[in-house]
């Protein structure tokens, strides 16, 4: 199997530590750089030396290089298809299991739809816990189709973000088995977090007193559970060539981001209480799509942060996404090398990457001599 290659030549310009070239003795003086170019060079030099600017910029460039918006859109499509069948399946199971305890059943339903604070009220009104064999079958089929599609799309996104060569990615059968494993693990995790949230929020209905400390502890437990679920998802859906330690940072960011999205959505809904009914079904559908898309973008960005951090893909050249007339950094060259090698389809296929530097600017046009009359 071919090993990863490294850039052969340093792209245009001298190394930052090298001395300035000696000026030419003959010829016209060099033209002064325009003010805009000097400003861009100063900003570029600053972001290369300061991590707090260079690192986020590298994450943004990596997200753009990987077409993260399209990856998130594909996850959103399948995620949207799986939401209602998943809730139908969950509520049908609760109807069978908790048939004799409608109070606890109601609290668990509220906790389940609370996972989607932007459209939770609409989902609570549209999907009701009525146990039936038809609902169970429809829920299982719809959930499998949408959830496997979402897992496959997320798996593709992670492999693309980590630039895993195509020949090292799981084959179609193994990738779907991984998706099924993910669905089983996430299903158990969601049930646990839903029960924990439901017991905490509904304990008062049964005469129990829940103090502030217990509520804070419940929030922390749920947050840790979400981080664990994201780590599990990152591990299952990413090729085994990527060590688990490289996935921890992304899992923590995704878990905390999920909690922030929930609380942010809850606050947003509280500000629109009086006008939510006017939007009706269309508002619920659009809100659900936007909510899933934000979650998908947050997940992809969390993976991008892990890649940039673990592979040291920063600082990037400021103008590298916009022009070829740029002096690439070592991080630029490593990034473009990974992109090229990710398209390797066979283990005996060799991918060689070389950077020759930007083309030299054309010389100024010489004036034509006067022709004799």
Secondary structure, 3 states (H helix, E strand, C coil): CCCCCCCCCCCCCCCCCCCCCCCCCCCCCCCCCCHHHHHHHHHHHHHHHCHHHHHHHHHHHHHHHCCHHHHHHHHHHHHHHHHHHHHHHHHHHHHHHCCCCHHHHHHHHHHHHCCCCCCHHHHHHHCCCCCCHHHHHHHHHHHHHHHHHHHHHHHHHHHHHCCCCHHHCCCHHHHHHHHHHHHHHHHHHHHHHHHHHHHHHHHHHHCCCCCHHHHHHHHHHHHHHHHHHHHHHHHHHCCCCCCHHHHHHHHHHHHHHHHHHHHHHHHHHHHCCCCHHHHHHHHHHHHHHHHHHHHHHHHHHHHHHHHHHHCCCCCCCCCCCCCCCCCCCHHHHHHHHHHHHCCCCCCCCCCCCCCCCCCCCCCCCCCCCCCCC
